[in-house]
Amino acid sequence: MAAFANQVAVVPEVPRDQVKELLEHGVSALPNADGAFMQVGGVNFAYDPDGTAQEVDEDGEVLTEGTRVRSAVLHDGTVIVEDGEVADGDPVSVATNDFSAGGGDSYPFRGADFTVVGSTYQAALEARLTGSLEGVVPEADYPEGGSGRIVEGDEATEPEDGGRPVV
């Protein structure tokens, strides 16, 4: 599950076009499985596996722009991508791990400043499980096969969680 002791990190004020690049990178290797496949919370997105896969160099510079991400919406209703195009709007902060924020797996953060918040992501998961979930992971909230945050198609699913944090 969480094989590395990476730290939780926040990358503030990521431009929306770069958010799309990050999502594109997360689905670029499909249908092959690889360690760079992105797990997300706080955003739902839809991708087309037949679209052009993004290619990046080892520094996260985009060599070929991806066209797989068709739609992305934050759980507060903010649209980031619609019909494959980045929606105008303010930048967003991204929580990730320090490995990815530092460009690990060639994620296109490209030297963005980030802040480590002082917890491994294993500890953050443990705090979620033992804190607000009180040791119970409800099947209805966390169904087998996922909750629809990442779907194949043109439209992201509507967030059903009312904006609560998702592990």
C-alpha positions as CSV (number, residue, x, y, z in Angstrom):
1,M,0.0,0.0,0.0
2,A,2.5,2.7,1.1
3,A,5.9,1.2,0.6
4,F,7.9,4.4,1.1
5,A,8.1,6.8,4.0
6,N,7.3,9.9,1.9
7,Q,6.2,13.0,3.7
8,V,2.9,14.8,3.0
9,A,3.6,18.0,1.1
10,V,1.6,20.9,-0.1
11,V,2.4,22.7,-3.4
12,P,0.6,26.1,-3.3
13,E,-0.9,28.0,-6.2
14,V,-0.5,25.4,-9.0
15,P,-1.8,26.9,-12.2
16,R,-4.7,25.1,-13.7
17,D,-2.9,24.1,-16.9
18,Q,-0.2,22.5,-14.7
19,V,-2.9,20.7,-12.7
20,K,-4.2,19.2,-16.0
21,E,-0.6,18.2,-16.8
22,L,-0.3,16.4,-13.5
23,L,-3.6,14.5,-14.2
24,E,-2.4,13.7,-17.7
25,H,0.8,12.3,-16.3
26,G,-1.2,10.1,-13.9
27,V,-3.0,8.4,-16.8
28,S,-0.2,8.5,-19.4
29,A,0.9,4.9,-19.0
30,L,-2.5,3.3,-19.3
31,P,-3.4,0.6,-20.1
32,N,-0.1,-0.5,-18.6
33,A,0.2,-0.5,-14.8
34,D,3.0,1.5,-13.4
35,G,3.9,3.1,-10.0
36,A,3.2,6.6,-11.3
37,F,-0.6,6.0,-11.6
38,M,-2.2,8.7,-9.6
39,Q,-4.5,8.2,-6.7
40,V,-6.6,11.3,-6.1
41,G,-8.8,12.9,-3.4
42,G,-10.8,16.1,-3.6
43,V,-11.1,15.9,-7.4
44,N,-13.0,13.7,-9.8
45,F,-11.8,13.4,-13.4
46,A,-12.6,11.6,-16.6
47,Y,-10.1,10.4,-19.2
48,D,-10.2,8.9,-22.7
49,P,-7.6,6.1,-23.0
50,D,-7.6,6.6,-26.8
51,G,-6.4,10.2,-26.4
52,T,-2.7,11.2,-26.9
53,A,-0.6,10.1,-23.9
54,Q,1.4,12.9,-22.4
55,E,5.2,12.5,-22.6
56,V,7.6,14.2,-20.2
57,D,11.4,14.1,-19.9
58,E,13.1,13.2,-16.6
59,D,12.8,16.8,-15.4
60,G,9.0,16.9,-15.9
61,E,9.1,19.1,-19.0
62,V,6.2,18.2,-21.2
63,L,7.5,16.9,-24.6
64,T,4.1,15.8,-25.9
65,E,0.9,17.4,-24.6
66,G,-1.6,14.8,-23.4
67,T,-5.3,14.9,-24.6
68,R,-6.6,12.1,-22.4
69,V,-8.0,14.2,-19.5
70,R,-11.5,15.3,-20.7
71,S,-13.1,16.6,-17.5
72,A,-12.0,17.5,-14.0
73,V,-13.9,19.0,-11.1
74,L,-12.9,19.7,-7.5
75,H,-15.2,18.4,-4.8
76,D,-16.2,22.0,-4.0
77,G,-17.6,22.2,-7.6
78,T,-14.7,24.1,-9.2
79,V,-14.3,23.0,-12.8
80,I,-10.6,22.6,-13.7
81,V,-11.0,20.9,-17.1
82,E,-14.1,20.8,-19.4
83,D,-14.2,19.2,-22.8
84,G,-10.5,18.6,-22.6
85,E,-9.7,22.3,-22.2
86,V,-8.4,24.0,-19.0
87,A,-11.1,26.3,-17.4
88,D,-10.1,29.8,-16.5
89,G,-9.7,30.5,-12.8
90,D,-7.5,30.8,-9.9
91,P,-4.6,28.4,-9.2
92,V,-5.2,25.6,-6.7
93,S,-3.1,24.1,-4.0
94,V,-2.1,20.4,-4.3
95,A,-1.4,18.0,-1.5
96,T,0.8,15.1,-2.5
97,N,3.9,13.5,-1.2
98,D,7.4,15.0,-1.2
99,F,8.7,12.5,-3.7
100,S,6.1,13.5,-6.3
101,A,6.3,17.2,-5.5
102,G,10.0,17.0,-6.0
103,G,9.5,15.6,-9.5
104,G,9.6,11.9,-8.6
105,D,8.2,9.5,-11.3
106,S,8.7,12.6,-13.6
107,Y,5.6,14.3,-12.3
108,P,5.6,17.7,-14.0
109,F,6.0,20.0,-10.9
110,R,9.2,21.4,-12.4
111,G,10.9,22.7,-9.3
112,A,7.7,24.2,-7.8
113,D,8.1,25.2,-4.1
114,F,6.4,22.9,-1.7
115,T,6.1,22.6,2.1
116,V,6.5,19.3,3.9
117,V,3.8,19.3,6.6
118,G,5.6,17.0,9.1
119,S,3.9,13.7,8.6
120,T,4.5,10.6,6.5
121,Y,1.5,9.7,4.4
122,Q,1.3,6.4,6.3
123,A,0.8,8.4,9.5
124,A,-1.8,10.6,7.8
125,L,-3.7,7.5,6.7
126,E,-3.5,6.1,10.2
127,A,-4.8,9.3,11.7
128,R,-7.7,9.3,9.3
129,L,-8.5,5.6,10.0
130,T,-8.3,5.9,13.8
131,G,-9.6,9.5,14.0
132,S,-12.7,10.5,12.1
133,L,-13.4,7.0,10.9
134,E,-13.0,5.6,14.4
135,G,-11.4,2.4,12.9
136,V,-14.4,1.6,10.7
137,V,-14.1,1.9,6.9
138,P,-17.7,1.9,5.7
139,E,-18.2,-0.1,2.5
140,A,-20.7,2.4,1.2
141,D,-18.2,5.3,1.4
142,Y,-15.2,3.2,0.1
143,P,-16.7,0.6,-2.3
144,E,-14.6,-2.2,-3.9
145,G,-13.5,-0.9,-7.3
146,G,-13.4,2.7,-6.2
147,S,-15.8,5.6,-5.7
148,G,-15.7,7.0,-9.2
149,R,-13.1,9.7,-8.7
150,I,-11.3,8.5,-11.8
151,V,-13.5,7.3,-14.7
152,E,-13.0,6.4,-18.3
153,G,-15.1,8.7,-20.5
154,D,-15.8,12.3,-21.2
155,E,-17.5,13.6,-18.0
156,A,-16.2,13.4,-14.5
157,T,-18.7,12.0,-12.0
158,E,-20.3,14.5,-9.6
159,P,-18.7,14.5,-6.2
160,E,-21.1,12.9,-3.8
161,D,-19.2,13.5,-0.6
162,G,-20.1,17.1,0.1
163,G,-16.5,18.2,0.0
164,R,-15.3,16.0,2.9
165,P,-11.6,14.9,2.6
166,V,-11.1,11.6,0.9
167,V,-8.3,9.2,1.6
